[in-house]
Amino acid sequence: MSLALSAPRARVDLPGLLRRHWPLLPLAATVLFLLAPLPAGDATASGKVGPADAASLLLAFVCAVQALRGRVRTLTPLGVLVLGTPAVGLAVATMTAGDPYAALPGFVRYLQVFVLVPAAVVLLVRDAAEFRLAAGCFVVLALVQGAVGVVQYVTHTGASYQGQDVRAVGTFGPGDVMGMATVVAYGLVVATAAALAPGLPRRVRRIAGGAALVLVLPLVLSFSRGVWIATAGAAVLVMLLAGIRRALKVLLALAAAGVVLVGGLGVGSAMVAERLTSITQVSSAPDQSVTDRYTMWAAAGSMWRERPAVGVGLKGFPAHRDGHASLGLSSGSDTAGAGQAYLRQPLLSPHNMYLLILSEQGLIGLIALAGGWAALLVAGVRRLAAGEGIRDCGLIATGLFVWQLTDFLYADIGGPSTVLTGVIIGLAAWWALPSPELAGRPGPAVAGVGRQRGAPAPAPGAGSRGSAPEALARP
C-alpha cells in the first residue's frame, strides 16, 4: 500500500481551533450580532446598547485579560500614540463642555468606537488567518442583510421612498436607512479586495468575486448616494493597488452587472437614474435633504468659530443647532415603512463626521482623531505599495479604511452599525502598525502561543498562532 493511501486523512480539530482562536469570538459576534432585527416600530437605536455593542465591550474585556496574560501583540510607540491620543482629546472635550455631565455619554460612546474597539482588534488579531476571519464576517453580514433588502424591494415592504415602500434597509428599519447600505458596502469592498488578491487560492477569489457581484444589487436598491460614492472610490483604489489588468477585469464585470440589473431587468431603473442625477444637482437644484445638510454644515462651522480650540462639547451639537442654523433647516426627516408608522425624525447631527468633531471637540479633537486616521492611511498605503506583508490583508484593510474616511464626508456615527467603525479602524491599524518584532525577523510575538498541546515548538522564523503577519505568507 502506498504512503498516499496509508496516510490518515487530515481532520479539522474544531476544539483545538476554538481553543486557539477563542479571543476572536467576541470580535465575530460584534459584527454578526448586527443580523438581529431591531424591534418593530423602533425608529432609531441611538442611545441604546444593542447586542453588537455588548459584544464589543466583551471584546475589550477579553483584550484586557489577554494583555495581563501577555498574549497580545506588541505595539510600537507610534501605535500607542495613534490609538491612545483620541482618548486625550475626548477627555478635554468632555471637561470643557458647558455641561460635562450631559457630555459624558458621548465620551463613553467615542471611547468605545475610536479607542477601545480599535485597540482590542489590533492587540487580539495575531495573524493573517484571524484577520481573514474577521473580514469574512463582514461578507456574511452583508450577504444576509442584502438578501433581506432585496426581498423588501421586491415585495414592497422596505422603507418609504418617493411614496413607495421599496427602499432596501435590511433589518435596520427606516430609522437607520444607512445601516444596510453601510454593511453591504463593507462586504462588497472586502469581497472585491479578496477577488483581486494574488496570494489567495483561485477558488476563494472566484467565490469572493461572485459575492461582490451579488452585493451590487442591494447596494443599488439602498438608494444611498453617499454610500455609492464611497464604495466606488474605495473599490477603484483597491483595483488600482491590485494591478491595472485585474482592475479592468473587475470594472468590466461590475459594469456588466449594473447594465443587466438596472438596464436589462429594469431593477429600480427610474429611481436609480433620478438618484444618480441628483448627485450632480447638489448645488444647482438641491432637494430638501441636501439643503438640510448644507445648513447643518454651516451651523457646525459656526459652532467651531465660537469655540475653535475645544468646541461646544460632546453631544453639544443638538443643543446649539438652532442658535447657529438658518431658517432653511427643516424640522426633521420623514421616516416610514418596513413595519414602522410615519415618524418625523429630528436632525441631531451635521451628517459629516469631520464637521461633527470640529464643532463638538474643536481643533484639539480633530487633530487627535483625524490626525491619527491620516497617519494610519499613509502608513497602510505605503506598506501595501512597498509589497510588505500579506497582500490580501493590505487590500482589505486599505479598502475598508478608505471607504470609511470617504463616507465620513457625508455621514457621521449613529445607529447600531456604528460599532463596526471601530472594527474597521482596528483592522486598518493592524495592517499599518506592524509589531516591533517584525523588524528583521518574522518570528513569534509570544513564545508558545497557538501551539497544540503536545506539538513541538516552532523552528525560528516559523509561523504560529502568535506569529507576525509576514510569517503566514506561505499557504
C-alpha positions as CSV (number, residue, x, y, z in Angstrom):
1,M,0.0,0.0,0.0
2,S,1.4,3.4,-1.0
3,L,2.2,6.1,1.5
4,A,-0.6,8.2,0.0
5,L,-3.2,5.6,0.7
6,S,-1.9,4.7,4.1
7,A,-1.6,8.2,5.4
8,P,-4.6,9.2,7.6
9,R,-6.9,12.0,6.3
10,A,-6.4,15.4,7.8
11,R,-9.3,16.2,10.2
12,V,-10.5,19.6,11.3
13,D,-9.7,19.9,15.0
14,L,-12.6,22.0,16.0
15,P,-11.9,22.0,19.7
16,G,-8.3,22.9,19.0
17,L,-9.4,25.8,16.7
18,L,-11.7,27.2,19.3
19,R,-9.1,26.8,22.0
20,R,-6.5,28.7,19.9
21,H,-8.8,31.4,18.5
22,W,-11.4,31.9,21.2
23,P,-10.4,35.5,21.9
24,L,-11.8,36.3,18.4
25,L,-15.3,35.1,19.2
26,P,-16.4,38.5,20.7
27,L,-15.0,40.1,17.5
28,A,-17.0,37.9,15.3
29,A,-20.1,38.5,17.5
30,T,-19.6,42.3,17.3
31,V,-20.0,42.0,13.5
32,L,-22.6,39.2,13.2
33,F,-24.9,40.3,16.0
34,L,-26.0,43.1,13.6
35,L,-28.0,40.4,11.9
36,A,-30.5,40.7,14.8
37,P,-33.5,42.9,13.7
38,L,-34.5,46.0,15.6
39,P,-37.8,45.9,17.5
40,A,-40.7,46.7,15.3
41,G,-41.5,50.4,15.3
42,D,-38.1,51.4,16.8
43,A,-37.2,54.4,14.6
44,T,-33.7,54.6,15.9
45,A,-31.3,52.7,18.1
46,S,-29.3,55.8,19.1
47,G,-28.5,55.9,22.7
48,K,-29.3,52.2,23.2
49,V,-26.9,49.4,23.9
50,G,-27.6,46.7,21.3
51,P,-26.2,43.1,21.1
52,A,-23.3,44.3,18.9
53,D,-22.3,47.0,21.4
54,A,-22.4,44.4,24.3
55,A,-20.2,42.1,22.2
56,S,-17.7,45.0,21.6
57,L,-17.5,45.6,25.4
58,L,-16.8,41.9,25.9
59,L,-14.1,42.2,23.2
60,A,-12.4,45.0,25.1
61,F,-12.6,42.9,28.4
62,V,-11.1,39.9,26.7
63,C,-8.3,42.0,25.3
64,A,-7.6,43.4,28.8
65,V,-7.4,39.8,30.2
66,Q,-5.2,38.6,27.4
67,A,-2.9,41.6,27.8
68,L,-2.5,40.8,31.5
69,R,-1.5,37.3,30.5
70,G,1.0,38.6,27.9
71,R,-0.8,37.1,25.0
72,V,-1.4,40.1,22.7
73,R,0.7,41.7,20.0
74,T,3.3,44.3,21.0
75,L,2.6,47.9,19.9
76,T,5.3,50.3,18.7
77,P,5.4,53.7,20.3
78,L,3.7,55.1,17.2
79,G,0.9,52.6,17.6
80,V,0.4,53.6,21.2
81,L,0.4,57.3,20.2
82,V,-2.1,56.8,17.3
83,L,-4.5,54.6,19.3
84,G,-4.2,56.5,22.6
85,T,-4.2,60.2,21.6
86,P,-8.0,60.3,20.8
87,A,-8.7,59.5,24.4
88,V,-6.9,62.7,25.5
89,G,-8.9,64.8,23.0
90,L,-12.2,63.2,24.2
91,A,-11.3,63.9,27.8
92,V,-10.6,67.6,27.0
93,A,-13.8,68.0,25.1
94,T,-15.8,66.4,27.9
95,M,-14.2,68.5,30.7
96,T,-14.5,71.8,28.8
97,A,-18.2,71.2,27.8
98,G,-20.8,73.6,29.1
99,D,-22.5,70.6,30.8
100,P,-19.8,67.8,31.4
101,Y,-22.5,65.5,32.8
102,A,-24.5,65.7,29.6
103,A,-21.3,65.2,27.6
104,L,-20.4,62.0,29.5
105,P,-22.5,59.6,27.3
106,G,-20.7,61.0,24.3
107,F,-17.4,60.4,25.9
108,V,-18.2,56.8,26.6
109,R,-19.5,56.2,23.0
110,Y,-16.5,57.8,21.3
111,L,-14.1,56.0,23.6
112,Q,-15.8,52.7,22.7
113,V,-15.7,53.3,18.9
114,F,-12.4,55.1,18.4
115,V,-10.2,53.8,21.2
116,L,-11.3,50.6,22.9
117,V,-12.6,48.6,20.0
118,P,-9.7,49.5,17.6
119,A,-7.1,48.8,20.2
120,A,-8.7,45.4,21.0
121,V,-8.7,44.4,17.4
122,V,-5.1,45.4,16.9
123,L,-3.9,43.5,20.0
124,L,-6.0,40.4,19.6
125,V,-5.8,39.7,15.9
126,R,-2.5,37.9,15.8
127,D,-2.0,36.7,12.2
128,A,-3.4,36.8,8.7
129,A,-5.7,33.9,9.2
130,E,-7.5,35.7,12.0
131,F,-7.6,38.9,10.0
132,R,-9.3,37.0,7.2
133,L,-11.8,35.5,9.7
134,A,-12.8,39.0,10.9
135,A,-13.1,40.2,7.3
136,G,-15.2,37.2,6.3
137,C,-17.7,38.1,9.0
138,F,-18.3,41.4,7.1
139,V,-19.1,39.5,3.9
140,V,-21.5,37.1,5.7
141,L,-23.3,40.1,7.3
142,A,-23.5,41.9,4.0
143,L,-25.0,38.9,2.1
144,V,-27.7,38.3,4.7
145,Q,-28.7,42.0,5.1
146,G,-28.5,42.4,1.4
147,A,-30.8,39.5,0.8
148,V,-33.3,41.0,3.2
149,G,-33.1,44.3,1.4
150,V,-33.7,42.8,-2.0
151,V,-36.8,41.0,-0.6
152,Q,-38.0,44.3,0.8
153,Y,-37.7,45.9,-2.6
154,V,-39.4,43.1,-4.5
155,T,-42.3,42.7,-2.0
156,H,-42.7,46.5,-1.3
157,T,-42.0,46.0,2.4
158,G,-39.0,48.3,2.6
159,A,-38.7,51.9,3.8
160,S,-40.7,54.6,2.2
161,Y,-39.0,56.2,-0.8
162,Q,-40.8,58.5,-3.3
163,G,-44.2,57.3,-1.9
164,Q,-43.4,53.6,-2.3
165,D,-42.1,51.2,0.4
166,V,-39.2,50.0,-1.8
167,R,-36.1,51.2,-0.1
168,A,-33.9,48.4,1.0
169,V,-32.9,48.8,4.6
170,G,-32.4,45.2,5.8
171,T,-33.2,44.6,9.5
172,F,-32.1,48.2,10.5
173,G,-35.5,49.7,9.8
174,P,-36.4,53.1,8.3
175,G,-34.9,55.0,11.2
176,D,-31.5,53.9,10.1
177,V,-31.7,53.9,6.3
178,M,-27.9,54.0,6.1
179,G,-27.4,50.8,8.1
180,M,-28.0,48.2,5.5
181,A,-26.2,50.2,2.8
182,T,-23.2,50.6,5.1
183,V,-22.8,46.9,5.9
184,V,-23.4,45.9,2.3
185,A,-20.7,48.3,1.2
186,Y,-18.3,46.9,3.8
187,G,-18.9,43.4,2.4
188,L,-18.6,44.5,-1.2
189,V,-15.2,46.1,-0.5
190,V,-13.9,43.1,1.3
191,A,-15.1,40.7,-1.4
192,T,-13.6,42.9,-4.2
193,A,-10.3,43.0,-2.4
194,A,-10.2,39.3,-1.9
195,A,-11.2,38.7,-5.5
196,L,-8.2,40.7,-6.6
197,A,-5.6,39.4,-4.1
198,P,-3.0,37.4,-6.0
199,G,-2.0,35.3,-2.9
200,L,-5.4,33.7,-2.3
201,P,-6.4,30.4,-3.9
202,R,-8.3,30.7,-7.2
203,R,-11.4,29.1,-5.8
204,V,-11.5,31.7,-2.9
205,R,-11.0,34.5,-5.4
206,R,-13.8,33.3,-7.6
207,I,-16.2,33.0,-4.6
208,A,-15.3,36.5,-3.5
209,G,-15.8,37.9,-7.0
210,G,-19.2,36.3,-7.1
211,A,-20.1,37.7,-3.7
212,A,-19.0,41.2,-4.8
213,L,-21.3,41.0,-7.9
214,V,-24.2,39.8,-5.9
215,L,-23.8,42.6,-3.4
216,V,-24.1,45.3,-6.1
217,L,-27.9,44.7,-6.3
218,P,-28.8,45.5,-2.6
219,L,-26.3,48.4,-2.7
220,V,-28.2,49.9,-5.6
221,L,-31.5,49.3,-4.0
222,S,-30.5,51.2,-0.9
223,F,-30.7,54.5,-2.8
224,S,-27.9,55.9,-0.7
225,R,-25.9,58.4,-2.7
226,G,-23.1,58.9,-0.1
227,V,-22.6,55.1,0.2
228,W,-22.5,54.8,-3.6
229,I,-19.7,57.4,-3.8
230,A,-17.7,55.9,-1.0
231,T,-18.0,52.4,-2.4
232,A,-17.0,53.5,-5.9
233,G,-13.9,55.3,-4.6
234,A,-12.8,52.5,-2.3
235,A,-13.3,49.8,-5.0
236,V,-11.4,51.8,-7.6
237,L,-8.5,52.3,-5.2
238,V,-8.4,48.6,-4.3
239,M,-8.4,47.7,-8.0
240,L,-5.5,50.1,-8.8
241,L,-3.4,48.9,-5.9
242,A,-4.1,45.3,-7.0
243,G,-2.9,46.0,-10.6
244,I,-4.3,47.6,-13.7
245,R,-5.1,44.4,-15.6
246,R,-7.0,43.0,-12.7
247,A,-8.8,46.3,-12.2
248,L,-10.0,46.4,-15.8
249,K,-11.5,42.9,-15.5
250,V,-13.4,43.7,-12.3
251,L,-14.6,47.0,-13.7
252,L,-15.9,45.3,-16.8
253,A,-17.7,42.7,-14.7
254,L,-19.3,45.3,-12.4
255,A,-20.3,47.4,-15.3
256,A,-21.9,44.4,-17.0
257,A,-23.7,43.5,-13.8
258,G,-25.0,47.1,-13.5
259,V,-26.2,47.1,-17.1
260,V,-28.0,43.8,-16.6
261,L,-29.6,44.7,-13.3
262,V,-30.7,48.2,-14.0
263,G,-30.9,48.3,-17.8
264,G,-31.9,44.8,-18.8
265,L,-34.0,43.8,-15.8
266,G,-35.3,47.3,-15.0
267,V,-34.4,47.0,-11.3
268,G,-35.4,50.4,-10.0
269,S,-34.1,52.0,-13.2
270,A,-36.1,55.2,-12.9
271,M,-35.5,55.7,-9.2
272,V,-31.8,54.9,-9.6
273,A,-31.4,57.3,-12.5
274,E,-33.1,60.0,-10.6
275,R,-30.9,59.4,-7.6
276,L,-27.8,59.4,-9.7
277,T,-28.8,62.6,-11.4
278,S,-29.4,64.3,-8.0
279,I,-25.7,63.8,-7.2
280,T,-24.8,66.3,-9.9
281,Q,-27.6,68.8,-8.8
282,V,-26.5,69.3,-5.2
283,S,-25.5,72.9,-6.0
284,S,-27.9,73.9,-8.8
285,A,-31.1,72.3,-7.7
286,P,-30.7,70.6,-4.3
287,D,-33.5,68.7,-2.7
288,Q,-34.6,69.3,0.9
289,S,-32.2,66.6,2.3
290,V,-29.2,68.3,0.6
291,T,-30.4,71.8,1.8
292,D,-30.7,70.5,5.3
293,R,-27.2,69.0,5.1
294,Y,-25.7,72.3,3.9
295,T,-27.5,74.2,6.6
296,M,-26.2,71.8,9.3
297,W,-22.7,72.0,7.9
298,A,-22.8,75.8,8.2
299,A,-24.2,75.5,11.7
300,A,-21.3,73.2,12.7
301,G,-18.8,75.7,11.2
302,S,-20.4,78.5,13.2
303,M,-20.2,76.5,16.5
304,W,-16.5,75.9,15.8
305,R,-15.8,79.5,15.2
306,E,-17.4,80.3,18.5
307,R,-15.0,77.9,20.4
308,P,-12.2,76.9,18.0
309,A,-10.0,75.0,20.4
310,V,-12.3,72.7,22.2
311,G,-15.7,73.1,20.5
312,V,-19.1,73.1,22.2
313,G,-18.6,69.8,23.9
314,L,-19.5,66.2,23.2
315,K,-23.3,65.7,22.4
316,G,-23.5,69.5,22.2
317,F,-24.5,69.9,18.6
318,P,-28.3,69.3,19.1
319,A,-28.4,71.9,21.9
320,H,-26.6,74.5,19.9
321,R,-28.0,73.7,16.5
322,D,-31.0,76.2,16.4
323,G,-28.8,79.0,17.6
324,H,-26.5,78.6,14.6
325,A,-28.7,77.2,11.8
326,S,-30.5,79.4,9.3
327,L,-34.3,79.3,8.7
328,G,-33.7,76.9,5.7
329,L,-33.3,74.0,8.1
330,S,-36.4,71.7,8.2
331,S,-37.7,70.3,11.5
332,G,-36.6,66.7,10.6
333,S,-36.8,63.9,8.0
334,D,-39.8,61.7,7.3
335,T,-39.5,58.0,8.0
336,A,-42.0,55.2,7.4
337,G,-42.4,51.7,6.1
338,A,-40.6,48.5,6.9
339,G,-43.0,47.8,9.8
340,Q,-43.0,51.3,11.2
341,A,-45.7,54.0,11.1
342,Y,-44.9,57.5,9.9
343,L,-42.5,59.3,12.1
344,R,-40.7,62.6,12.0
345,Q,-37.1,62.0,12.9
346,P,-35.2,65.1,14.2
347,L,-31.9,66.2,12.7
348,L,-29.4,66.0,15.5
349,S,-26.0,65.9,13.7
350,P,-24.4,67.6,10.7
351,H,-24.1,64.3,8.7
352,N,-20.3,65.0,8.3
353,M,-18.0,63.3,10.8
354,Y,-15.2,65.8,10.4
355,L,-17.5,68.8,11.0
356,L,-19.2,67.0,13.9
357,I,-15.8,66.5,15.6
358,L,-14.8,70.1,14.8
359,S,-18.0,71.6,16.2
360,E,-18.1,69.5,19.4
361,Q,-14.3,68.9,20.0
362,G,-12.6,71.8,18.3
363,L,-9.2,71.6,16.7
364,I,-7.8,69.6,19.6
365,G,-10.3,66.8,19.0
366,L,-10.0,66.9,15.2
367,I,-6.2,66.7,15.3
368,A,-6.3,63.8,17.8
369,L,-8.8,61.8,15.8
370,A,-8.4,62.7,12.1
371,G,-4.7,63.2,12.5
372,G,-4.4,59.6,13.7
373,W,-6.6,58.4,10.8
374,A,-4.4,60.2,8.3
375,A,-1.2,58.6,9.8
376,L,-2.8,55.1,9.5
377,L,-3.9,55.7,5.9
378,V,-0.4,56.9,4.8
379,A,1.4,54.1,6.6
380,G,-1.0,51.5,5.3
381,V,-0.8,52.6,1.7
382,R,3.0,52.9,1.8
383,R,3.3,49.4,3.3
384,L,1.0,48.0,0.6
385,A,2.8,49.9,-2.2
386,A,6.1,48.6,-0.9
387,G,5.0,45.0,-1.2
388,E,5.3,44.3,2.5
389,G,3.1,41.8,4.4
390,I,0.4,39.7,3.0
391,R,-1.3,41.4,0.1
392,D,-4.9,40.4,0.6
393,C,-4.9,41.7,4.2
394,G,-3.5,45.0,3.0
395,L,-6.0,45.4,0.2
396,I,-8.9,44.6,2.6
397,A,-7.7,46.9,5.3
398,T,-6.9,49.8,3.0
399,G,-10.2,49.5,1.1
400,L,-12.3,49.4,4.2
401,F,-10.5,52.3,5.7
402,V,-10.7,54.5,2.6
403,W,-14.4,53.7,2.4
404,Q,-14.9,54.8,6.0
405,L,-12.9,58.0,5.6
406,T,-14.8,58.9,2.4
407,D,-18.2,58.1,3.9
408,F,-17.4,60.4,6.8
409,L,-17.8,63.3,4.3
410,Y,-21.5,62.5,4.1
411,A,-22.3,60.8,7.3
412,D,-21.3,60.5,11.0
413,I,-21.6,58.0,13.7
414,G,-25.0,56.9,14.9
415,G,-27.1,53.7,14.9
416,P,-26.3,50.0,15.5
417,S,-23.7,49.8,12.7
418,T,-21.5,52.5,14.4
419,V,-19.6,49.8,16.3
420,L,-18.3,48.4,13.0
421,T,-16.4,51.7,12.5
422,G,-14.2,50.8,15.4
423,V,-13.6,47.3,14.0
424,I,-12.5,48.8,10.6
425,I,-10.2,51.3,12.3
426,G,-8.7,48.4,14.2
427,L,-8.1,46.3,11.1
428,A,-6.6,49.4,9.4
429,A,-4.3,49.9,12.4
430,W,-3.4,46.2,12.5
431,W,-2.1,46.5,8.9
432,A,-0.5,49.9,9.1
433,L,1.2,49.3,12.5
434,P,3.1,46.0,12.5
435,S,4.6,44.8,15.8
436,P,8.2,45.6,16.7
437,E,9.2,42.0,16.3
438,L,8.5,42.3,12.5
439,A,11.6,44.4,12.0
440,G,14.1,42.0,10.5
441,R,12.6,38.7,11.5
442,P,9.1,37.1,11.2
443,G,9.3,35.1,14.5
444,P,6.5,34.5,17.0
445,A,5.4,37.5,19.1
446,V,4.7,35.4,22.1
447,A,6.5,32.2,22.6
448,G,4.3,29.1,22.7
449,V,1.0,30.8,22.0
450,G,-1.1,28.9,19.5
451,R,0.7,25.5,19.6
452,Q,-1.4,22.5,20.0
453,R,-1.0,20.5,23.2
454,G,2.0,18.2,22.7
455,A,3.1,19.7,19.5
456,P,6.8,20.6,19.1
457,A,7.9,24.2,19.4
458,P,8.2,26.0,16.0
459,A,11.5,26.5,14.5
460,P,13.0,30.0,14.4
461,G,11.1,32.0,11.8
462,A,8.2,29.6,11.5
463,G,4.6,30.8,11.7
464,S,2.3,30.0,14.6
465,R,-0.8,31.4,16.4
466,G,1.4,34.1,17.8
467,S,3.3,34.8,14.6
468,A,3.6,38.1,12.9
469,P,1.6,38.5,9.8
470,E,4.5,38.0,7.4
471,A,5.2,34.6,8.9
472,L,2.0,33.4,7.3
473,A,2.9,34.3,3.7
474,R,3.1,30.6,2.9
475,P,-0.3,28.9,2.1
